[in-house]
Amino acid sequence: MTEETPGFEEKPDVPSGATSDDAEPKAASSEKGAAPAGDGHADAGLVAQLDQVRTALGERTADLQRLQAEYQNYRRRVERDRIAVKEIAIANLLTELLPVLDDIGRAREHGELLGGFKSVAESLETVAAKMGLQQFGKEGEPFDPTIHEALMHSYAPDVTETTCVAILQPGYRIGERTIRPARVAVAEPQPGAQTAKAETSEGAEETPAAEADKENGGPDEG
């Protein structure tokens, strides 16, 4: 048996002509050379994750914009429906009040709108006007079947078109919506009046020529 010498340590095999100090830098350099490969894989993974996050963000943004647009459309529909319901309710209320307004108009025409009744009637008319009620229909205006209702018909020589000659009941509208047409009496031009006027005008044009013939002793005979 051999006895080991105390304090003796085995050293790694070193190639001939190289020292142990030369081996350590080579190991370190090999470790540094392997590091970039791992960093490249890590960067590629981060880029892929970033792309996924960007895609998800774009989708969520599109969803939010679509949801916001739908909400705005919903608000506009609700507001439009609210206004329509309000206008219908006001129109129904004022339609029920039209007979009362007709009575007030007849009382005013007969001079019976006096005292406290006059104050109440004027207050009612003021409130109806504030709610948008407008009265229309005047004598002498052309007849329009979209806003007038003819209850009486006659002929008149002094009109050139179908004309409202009497307002039997005034019409009422709210904005552009007619809630009752004006009930009127209409007059049309007298049949043959236009022909007579045309003949009269033609005769007036021929009169100077006829007078000239008379002054010259009449037309020459063949």
Secondary structure, DSSP 8 states (H G I E B T S, - for coil): -----TT--------TT--HHHHHHHHHHHHHHHHHHHHHHHHHHHHHHHHHHHHHHHHHHHHHHHHHHHHHHHHHHHHHHHHHHHHHHHHHHHHHHHHHHHHHHHHHHTT---HHHHHHHHHHHHHHHHTTEEEE--TTSB--TTTEEEEEEEEETT-SS-EEEEEEE-EEEETTEEEE-EEEEEEEE-TTHHHHHHHHHHHHHHHHHHHHHHHTTS----
